[in-house]
Amino acid sequence: MKKYLMKGVSLFAITVVMASCSHDAWFQTNDATQRDAEEYASNFKNIVMGGQNVDSRQTWNTAVATQITLTSAKTGKLKIYFTDPAQGASVAALYTGSISKGETKTFTVARPQNATTLYATILDEKNYMIDNMAFDASDSKVTAAFYTATVSARQMNAARRAIPSVFKFPGDADASKFLSDVPAGVNKLTQNDASLNGWIDNTWTGEINGWGAWDGSKKTGGTLYIKGNCDFGNRSFYMADNSEIYLLEGATLTLSATDAGKLQGGTNIYIAANAKLVAAGELKLNNGLHIYNHGTIEAPKVSVNNASVLYNTNMVKVTGELSTENNSSVIVNDGTITATRLHTAGSSHVQNNGTMTISGNTDIDSNNNTWVNNGQYATGNFYYTAGSNDVINNCRLTVNNLFKINLGDTDSNGFRMDSNSGVVTKDFEAAGPSFIYMGAQSVFEVTGTATMNITKDVYGIYGPSTGGQAVFHAKKIVNGAADANQCFVANYFDNLIVAYDQSHFPQGYSDGESDAAKANGGIGSQPYYRIGEGTVVEKTENIDYTVESSECNPGFHGGGIVKVEPKQYVYFAFEDLGTSDDFDFNDVVVRVSTPDENNVSTVELCAIGGTLLQKVFCGNVQIGNEVHEYGSFGDNTKKFVKMPLAVLGTVNVPQGKSPADLNINIQVTRSSGEIVTVGGPKAGETPFRVVVSGNDEGKWFWAKERTNISDAYNLFGQWGADMDSNTDWYKSPVDSLVVKW
């Protein structure tokens, strides 16, 4: 509680009438009371300032009036923040207004002294972020413009169930090729039958050495039917070019490591249901060799080369690598394939219509590959590092670790997703040239971290041109090149929802040092990310959008929570000189809100720490009633009741001014009946009023009763002695010494 300072004289004898709300005011004294003010100043220097002198420029106001002239690239609600609103926390805006595409608007904000970078955000009718820009606000007048470079249409219309590839994949062999028994008229081979046209079973004890014959232009092989368990692991198995080999239902053919790698070109191998081909070493398909599998293939490694085809409708088990190498080699899976690695190279082609599980890496590293997933494809890592026309996901791709994309520099290359398809990956990295084209209601879900590091404004993630929206959803999205001298780390285009659970990396520009970087008020020449037309970037919990899950799609469910943004305030905290050694600045604390679109702010009473009669004024206009009418003494410090104590009224903020410019003052009635006005100090003087910016949530916590402000905020005195230092002192309270609310 304040003790009234009495020295046998009347302390106050002057009442000052202000002409307007923005007129300067100060603590008014007469000659007799000047000594008390001088004692206050002396004690303030020793107790608060630690013996330091007040900076001659110090006005005891943490807010800087900054005039902004801004040009928008979109139509919506414009907000200005001093903290990037895409960082997950709910932050209060310094300015709110409407703006149209191409419109230039000028307004003034009360930015915190330490906030030399501000953020301009455009919101749509659902309060979703549709544009975001960081700009340099270190001067009193700044000009900024959203990036407006145009990008030619690179949109994908995915109205069909599946996006077809340019390459036409072959079909399965005719059903007549998959046999349960040897056809009529075919004889069992004898040991001396060099033509190898016949059948064998487990009673065959010799080798297979069919060298074939010449038909005048090429070697022609034989036709071999295999029944039962035929183990050639320790015997030679050789069939000439252009042979036909049939594994009948229930048969098993085991090949040595040598012979599994020497199967001859032009040969067709048909594996019937419940039949099995077992290779002790790498199973090589070369020079037009075709294997059609309705049974099981087991091998430590499988490679498909030189126009060969592996067509599977049942099971292929590869303990190591599965690869397609060159010259239009093809793998088609209608069944199940497991392997440690899939590598596509050259002009090879892979199509999955069933289930493929790759425990390690999927590597697509040629600029002429085809990789099409029409089924369920799971892999440890998915590395797409050379752009091709036909890398297409029509159903579900699951990546257990990292999906990385870094392609050739052409928009014809990309990763394409059909409508209602899905990708689920733990982490994602877009590096260098990267294009992802998403169909309507497709979902690309990153359960961990999405790292963005592209290099041009045309690269990025594209939603569909028609049919609805696509969703790119990540736990958090980060900038992979924060220190790199490049630009456009991420771009989002068309009908795309970019949803993040925690944060989206801070908006910024690529080179903040060059002259070009300062163009249009920017802090760099080009932004780290762009939000194109038809795209929103928003926290998942605030998005009211749902994609139902399905066999192909993981689904997406936004939280649907309507974003409630805290209001931003400037706080005016007063001392009434009840004593000359108490500097808690809680005798009266009021706050003024960021003005609305009509330049109207609310004035609210926060704390009453003095016993004297006190009224709040804006200039010479009283706002509300005597402060003690709104609550008993206690100033919200010893016994907190509510915040605010009361709404005192509203004020008009003059054009070109900010709430921090207002002459908010108090008139104090002393016990003698005399009235004094306490307002803002002149530069370099000891303050009876400090003006403090709200934090991200619009809050400031004043000191508890009889707690000097320099104890509650240890950096306050250093800021007072040097107004360029510790400019955010008010964000570092000693929690036990302030009123938390």
N, C-alpha and C positions, 0 to 999 in steps of 0.2 A: 504494500500500500504506500502511496506517495505521502510524504510529509510536506505540508505547505511551508514554503520558505518565507519567513518573516524576519525583517531586520529593522523594524520600527519605522519603515517607510512604506508608502504605497508603491507596490511593485509595478502595476500597470496603469497607464493613464491615457493611452491613445487607442482610439478605434479607427481603423482605416477602412474606407469604402473602396472596393475595387470596381473598375469600369467594365471588366469583362472576365469571363472564365479563364482566359489565357493570359491575363495580366500577371506580372510577377508580384509575389507577396513575400513578407519576411517577418521574423519575430520583432514586434514593435516594442520599444522601450522608451522610458524617459531618462533624464539624467540620473535620477536616484536609483533606478533599477539597472542602469548600465553596469554598475559594479557587479551585480549578481550575474548578468550575462557574461561578464569578463571572467568571473569565477568559474562559471559553467565551462567556458572555453578553455580555461587553464586546466581544469580537471579532466575535460575531454581529451586534451592533448596528452596528459600524463596517463590516464587510466585506459582510454580506448586506443590511442595512437602509440602508446609505449614511448612517449617523448618525441615522436616524430612530428614534423610540421605537416599541415594539410597541403596537399598538392594545390598549387594556385589555380589549376584548371578544374579542380574537383567540384562538381555540382551535386554530388551525392545521389546520382540517378543512374541505375544500371541499364536503362533503356535508351536507345538512340533512335531519334526520329529519322526514318529513311524513306525517301520518295522513290517509288518504283514505277517505271513505265514499261509495261509488258505487252508483248504481242503473242496471241494464242494461235495454235494450229488446229484447235478443235473447239467445239461448242460444248459448254457445260458449266459446272460450278467451279469457280477458281478459288483455291485456298493457298495461303502462304504460311510456311512452317519454318522454324529454325532447327528442327530435327527432321531427318528424312522419314516421312510417314510410312515408308515401305519396310521399316525395320522391325515391324511386329508390334511394337508398343502403341497404345492409343495416345496420340499427341494432340495438343491444342493448337489451333490455328491463330496466326497473327492477323489474318485478314480473310474475309469470306465475301465473295461477290459472284455475279454471273458474268460470263464472257462468251463471245461468239467467235467462230473460226475466222481468222484474219483480223480480228478486232485488236486495237491497241488501247490499253487502259492505263491511267495514271492514278496512283493512290499512295497513301503514306501509312507506314506501319511503325510500331514501337518495337524494334528488334533488340534483343539483349546485346549488350556491348560486346560480348565475346563471340557473337554469332555473325561472323563475316561472310559466311555462306548461308544463303537461304534456299528454300525449296518451293517451287511453284507446282501445284498439282491441279489437274482437271479431273473432276468427277462427273459421272453420268447421273441419270435420274435415280439409279439405285445406290448412289454413293460409291460406286466402284471406280477405282482409279483407271483412267483412260489415257493419261499423260502425266509425266513427272519430269521435272527439270531442276537441276542445281544451278545456281548462278551466284556470281560474286556480288556481295552487298556491302563491301567495306567502305564505300563512299556514301555521302549523304543523299546523293541522287544517282540512281542506277537505271540502266536500260537492259532489258533481257528479252529474248525471243525464243520460243520453242523451235526445235529443229524441224524444218519443213521440206527437206530434200525428198523428191519423189522416187519411187521404186516401181519399175515396170511390173506388170502382173505376172506373178509366178505362182499361180493358185492351182489347186488340184480339185477337180470335181469328181468326187468318189461316190456317185449315186449308185453304182453297180454293187453287187454283193462282193465281187472280188476284182481287184485291179489286175488286168491281164499283163503279162510280160510281153515284150517284143519277141523274145525267143519263144518258139513253139515247142513245148516239151513233148516227147514221144509218149505214146500210151503203152500199156502193158501188152505182153504177148497174148496171142489168142488162147482162150481157155483150153483148146485142144492140145496145147503144148505141155500141160501139167497132168501127168499120167499116174494112174494108180497101178498099172501093170504094163508089161511089155506088149506092144501091138502084135496082133496076129501076123504070122509069117516071118517074124524076126527071130533069128537063131541065137542061141547062146554061143559066145565066142569060144573057139578052141585055141589052144596055146599057139598054134601055128598060123592063126588068121591075121595076116599083116594088114588087111584092109580096114580092120577095126570097125566093121559094120555089124553090130550085134549087141548082146547084153552080157553083163557079168553080175556076179553076186559075191557073197563072202567066201565062196569056195575057190574063187580065182586067187591063185598063189603067185602068179608071175608079175611082170611089169606091164605097163601099157606104153607101147612105143609105136604110135601110128604116124608114120612119116608122110602119109598121103601120096597123092599122085598129081601130075600136071595135066591140065585139060587143054594145054596149048597156050594158055595165057597166064594162068596162076595155079598155085598149088591148091588142091581140094582135099579137105580132110574127110574123116569118116563120121559115122553116127553111132554114138555109144549110149546104151541104156544101163543104168546102175540100180541094182536092187540090193537090199540088205546093207550090212556094214562092210564097206570096202576101205580098208586102211592102207594107204600108200605112203604112210609116214616114213617108212624105210625102204620104199620101192619107187622106182621111176614111174611117173605118170606124165605122158606126153601125147598130146593130140595136135595134129597139124593144123595150119590155118584153115579157116572156113569150115570147121567141124561143128557138129551139134551134139551136145551132151545133155542127157536127161537123167535127173535124179528122181526116181519114182517115189511115190508116197512111202514114208517110213525108211527110206534109204539114208545112209551116211557115207559121204566121201571125205576122207582125210588126206590132205596133201602135205608133203614135206615143205619146209621153208623154201627150198630151191625151186621146186615145181610150182608152188603157189605164185612165184614171181615170174614164171615163164609160160603162162597160159597164152596161147597164140591168137593173133588178131583175126578178126572176121568170124570168130567162133561165137555161137550162141549157147548159153548154159541155162537150162530150165530146171528150177528146183521146186518140186511139187510140195503140197501140204505135208507137214510132219517129216519132211526130208531135211537133211542137214549137210552143209558144206563146211568143213573145218580146215583152216589153214594154219600150219605150224609157224609160218613166217608171214611177211607182207603179202597180201593178196593184191596182185597187180592186174588191172584191166588196161590192156594196151591195144592200140591200132584197131579200133572198131570192135573189140570184144564186148559182148552184151551178156549180162547176167540178169535173169528174171527170177526173182526169189519169192516163192509162196511158202517157203519153209523157214530155215534158220541158217544164217551165215555167222561163223565165229572166226575171228582173226585178230592178231595183235595189231595189225595195221592194214588199211585198205586205201589204195590209190587208184583213181580213175583217170586215164590219160588218153590223149590222141583219139578223140571221137568215140570213146567207149561209153557204155551205158550200164549203170547199176540201177535196176528197177526193183524196189522192195515193196511187197504187200504184207509181209508178216514180221520177221525179226532179223535185224543185223546187229551183232554184238562185236564191237571193236574195242579192245582194251587200250589201244593207243590212238593214233591219228587216222582220221578219215579225210581224204583230200580229193579234190578235182583239180586237175593240173592245167590243161591246155586244150586247144583245138576242139572246142565244142564238146568236151567231155561232160557227161550228165549223170546226176544222181536224182532219182525220183523216189520219194518215200510215201507209200500209202499205208504203211504199218508202223513199226517201231524200230528206231535206230538209236543205239547208244554208242558213244565214243568219248575219248578224252579230249580230242580236238577236232574241229572241222576247219579245213583250210581251202578256200576257193582262190584259184590263181588263173592267170591267162584269160582265155575266153570260155571258162567253164561255167556250168549251170547247175544249181541245186534247187529242187522244189520239195517242200515238205507238205504233205496232205494229211499226215497222221501225227505221230509223236516222235520228236527227236530230242534226245537228252545228251548234251555235250558237257561233261563235267568240268572241262577246262575252258580253253579259248575257242571262240568262233572268230576266224580271221578272214575278212573280205578285203583283199589288198590289191585288186586289179581294177583297172578302169573299164573293163569289158566283161564283168561278171554278171551273172543272174543269181539272185538268192530270193526265193519266194516262199513265204510261210503261209500256208492255208490251214494249218492245224495248230498243234501245241508244240512249241519249240522252247526248250530250256537250255541255258548255257551258263558256264561260270562267268565268263567275260565275253562281251560282244565288241569286237574292234572292226569298225568300218573305216578304213583309212585310204581308200582310193575310190573316187566317184564312179558310179556306174548308173546306167539308165534304169536298171531293173533290180533294185534292192527293195523288196516290197513285203510288208507285213499285212496280211489279210485277216489274221486271227489273233492268237495270243503268243507273244514273245516274252519269256521270263528270263531275266539276267540276274544271277545271284550276287554278282559283285559290281562290275563296271561296264557301262555302255559308253563307248568312246567313238566319236565321229569326227573325221578330218578328211575332207574330200578334195577333188580337183576343183579348179576355179571356173566352174560353169554351172548355171542353174539347171541344166538337164540332168545333172547328177544329184542324187539325194536319197533319203530314206523315206519311203512312201508308206502311208498307213491308210487302209480302207476305212470306210465308215463303219462304226461300231467295233473296230479292232482295238487291241490293247497291247501296251508294252508296260511291263513292271520290272524295274531295275533298282538295285540298292543305290548305286551312285551313277551319275551321268556326267560326261564331259563333252562339251562342244568346243573343238579346237580348230583354229584356222578356218578354211572354207567348209561350211557346214550348212546343209539344207535338210530340213525335215518338213514333209508335207503331210498334213493330217486331214482325214475325212471327217464328216459330220459325226458327232457323238463318239469319236475315237478318244481314247484316254492314254496318255503317256505319263505313267506314275513313277516318281523317283522317291523311294522310301527313305533315302538318306539325303545326300547332298548333290545338287546340280551345280556344276562348275562351268561358267560361261567364259569363253575366251576366243571369240571369232574375230575377224579382222576387217570386215567391210559392211556397209549398210545394207547390202542385198542379201547377205547371209542371214540365216535365222530359222525360226520355227513359224510355219505358215498353217493357219487354219483353213477350213474349206471355203470355197466361194459360194456354195449353196448348201441348203439342207440342214442348217443349224450350226452349232458351235462344236469345237473340239476343246479338250482340256489337257493342259500340261500342268501336272501337279507334283510338287516336291516338298519335302520336309523343310529344306531351306535352299535358297539359291544364292550362290556366292560368285564374286568376281575373281576369275582366275588370273588376271593380269593387272592387279591393282597398281603396280609400279611400272608397267610397260608403257612405252610411248606409242600407243596405238589407240584405236577407237572401236566403237560398236562392239563391245564385249558380248552383248546380247541384243537380239532384235526379235520382236513378236509382231506378226502380221495377220490381218484378215479376221475371221470370226473365231477368235482364240481366247480362251480363259486361261490365264496363268495364275495358278493358285499356289500359295506357299503357307506352310503351317507356322513357321517361326519368323523368317525374315527374307527379304529380297535385297541383294547387295546394294550398298549406298550408291545413289546416283552421283555422277561426277563426269568429268571430261578428261580427255586423253592427255593433253599437254597444257597445263595451266600457266606456263612460263612465257610462251611466245606471244608476239603481238596479235597473231591470228587467233590465239586462244581467248583474247579479251574481246573479240568481236561480239557485238550484240549483248555485251554485258556478261557473256559466259566466262567460265573459269577454264575453258579449254576449247578447242576448235570443234570437237564433235563429242556427243554424249557417249557414255559407256553403254547405255542401252536405249532402245527406242520402243515405244508402244505405238504400233501402227493403227490405222483405221480399223474399227470393228474388234479391237482387242482390249481386254481389261486385265489388270494386274491387281490381285487383291488377296488378302488373308483368307484362308480356307473357311474359317469360322464365320466370316461375313458373307459368303457367297450363297445365294439362293438358287442353286442349280443342281440338278441330279441327272446322272447317267446310270441307268440300271445295269447291274452286272450280268454277265452271260458267260457262255463257254469261251468266247473270244475276248471279252471285255472285263477288266477288273471292276469297272463301275467307278462312279464318283458321287460323293454326297457332301455338298457344302453344308456348313453349319446353319446357314439361314439366319444368323443372329444380326439384327439390324445394328449397324455401327452407331454407337453413341459416343460422340467425340466430346471430350471435356472442353470447357470454355477457357480461353486464355485471359489473364488479368494482369494489370499493373497494380502493385500494392503501394499505398501511401501510409507510412508509419511515423507517428508524431511523438515528440516529447513536449510537455507543457511547462517545464522548468519548475515542477513541484519541489524538486531538490536540485542541487547543483552537482551531485555526484552519482546520479542514477541515470544510466544510459541504456535502458532496456527497449526504448522505442515501441512501447505498447500502450501508451496512454490512450491513444486512439489509433486503430488500424482500419483503414477502409481499402477497398479494391474497386477498380474500374475495369469493366470488361472490354474486350475487343469490340469495336463498333460493328453494328449490322450494316446491311446494304444502304440503309438510310442515314448512316453516320451517327447512330444513337447507341450510347453505352449505358449500362446499368451501373449504379454506385451502391455498394453493399458494405455494411458495417461488419467488421470481423472481430474486433477486440476492444474492450474498454478497460484500461489499466489505471486510469486516474479518477480521483473522487470529485474534482471540480466540475462544474457545469460546462459542457462542451457541445458545440454545434458544428456540423460539417458544411462547408461552403464550396462552391465552384465559382471562383471569382467573388462577386458580392451577392451571389444567389444561394440562399440556404437550401440544402438538400436534406429532407427529412426533419425529424424532431430532435430535441436535445437527446444525446446518445443514451443517457441512463434510462430513458423511457422504454428502451428495447430490452432491458435486462438488468439484473442486479449486478453490483460491482463484483468483479472477479476476473474480468478481461479475458475470459476463456483460457486462463493459464493455470489457475489452481483447481478450478472445477469447470471442466469443459461442458457446455450445454449443447450447442449446435453450431453448424457453420453454413452460411453466415448467421450472425445474430439477427440481421434484418436487411431488407432491401430498402435503401433510403430513397431512391428515385432514379431518374435518368438524366443524362446530359447529352447535348449535341456536341460532337467533336468537329471543330471547324475543318473545312476542306484544307488539305495540306498539312494537317496536324495529326498527332497520334495521342492516345490516352495519356502517355507519359508527359506530354506537353501541357496538359491541363493544370490550371492553378487550383488544385485541390488544397484547401486550407481549413483550419479549425479556428473558431472563436471561443476563447476560454473566459469564463466569468469567475473572477477571483472573489474571495470572501468579503472584500471591501465593496463589491459590486462593480468594480472596474472591469473592462473588457479588453482583451488583447487578441490580435490575430497572429496565428502561427502558420507560416507558409514556407515556401522553398527558399533556400539560401542562395546568395550570390556565389559565383565561382570563388573557391578558396576559403570560404567562411566555415565556421563551425556550424553543423546542422542541428536544427530542431525537427527536421523532416528528412527522411530518406525515401527514395522511390525505388522499388525492387520489382524486377521482372518475375513472372511466374515461371515454374519449371515446365517440363514437358506436359504435365497434367494440369498446368495452370495454378499450381500451389506455391505458397511461400509460408514458412514456419517461423513465426516471430518468437522472440526470446521470452522466457518465463519471467514472472514478476521479480524485479530487483536483480535480474541477471543482465549484466552489461552485454551489449550486442557483440563486443569483441571476444567475450568468453563463449557466447553461443555460436559465433562464427569466427574462428581463429584467424581467418584471412582478411577480415573486414578492415582492420587497421592498416595492413599493408596496402590494400586497395586505396584507402583514404590518402596515404602518403604518395602513392603513384597510381594514378587512375588507369594507366595502361597495363598494370599488373593485376593478377588475381581477379580478373573481371567477372569470373563466375563464382565468387566467394559465397554467394547465397545458395549454392547447390551443395555446400559441404558443412552442414550443421553438426554441432555436438548434440546428438539425439536427446540426451538426458536434460539438456538445458533449453530446449525449444518446445513449443506446443505442436505436437504432431496430430494431424487430423486427416 
